[in-house]
């Protein structure tokens, strides 16, 4: 199974256990909770630009 890092909180989560996912600029991001999804969707650049 694929493991992904939640871009908001940094938690490692299994793709099949993610609370949700969203696409941003051609990349799919996976989240541990709906609150992390909400934070990401309000300001995705804050979590994707390093």
C-alpha positions as CSV (number, residue, x, y, z in Angstrom):
1,X,0.0,0.0,0.0
2,X,1.1,3.5,-0.6
3,X,2.0,5.8,2.2
4,X,1.7,9.6,2.0
5,X,2.7,12.5,4.2
6,X,-0.1,14.8,5.1
7,X,1.2,18.2,3.9
8,X,-0.5,20.1,6.8
9,X,0.5,18.1,9.9
10,X,3.2,15.9,8.5
11,X,1.6,12.6,9.6
12,X,2.3,9.5,7.6
13,X,-0.9,7.9,6.4
14,X,-1.9,4.9,4.2
15,X,-3.7,6.0,1.1
16,X,-6.5,3.6,1.9
17,X,-6.9,5.1,5.4
18,X,-6.8,8.8,4.4
19,X,-9.7,11.0,5.6
20,X,-9.7,12.6,2.1
21,X,-7.6,13.8,-0.8
22,X,-7.4,16.8,-3.0
23,X,-5.6,17.6,-6.3
24,X,-3.6,20.8,-6.5
25,X,-1.5,21.8,-9.6
26,X,-1.5,18.2,-10.9
27,X,-0.5,16.5,-7.6
28,X,-2.8,14.5,-5.3
29,X,-2.4,15.2,-1.6
30,X,-3.8,12.9,1.1
31,X,-4.9,14.0,4.6
32,X,-5.3,12.4,8.0
33,X,-8.4,14.4,8.9
34,X,-11.0,16.8,7.5
35,X,-9.5,19.7,9.5
36,X,-6.2,19.2,7.6
37,X,-8.1,19.2,4.3
38,X,-9.9,22.4,5.3
39,X,-6.6,24.1,6.2
40,X,-4.9,23.0,3.0
41,X,-7.8,24.2,0.8
42,X,-7.8,27.6,2.4
43,X,-4.2,28.2,1.6
44,X,-2.6,25.4,-0.5
45,X,0.5,27.4,-1.4
46,X,1.4,27.7,2.3
47,X,1.7,23.8,2.4
48,X,3.2,23.1,-1.0
49,X,5.9,25.8,-1.5
50,X,9.1,24.8,0.3
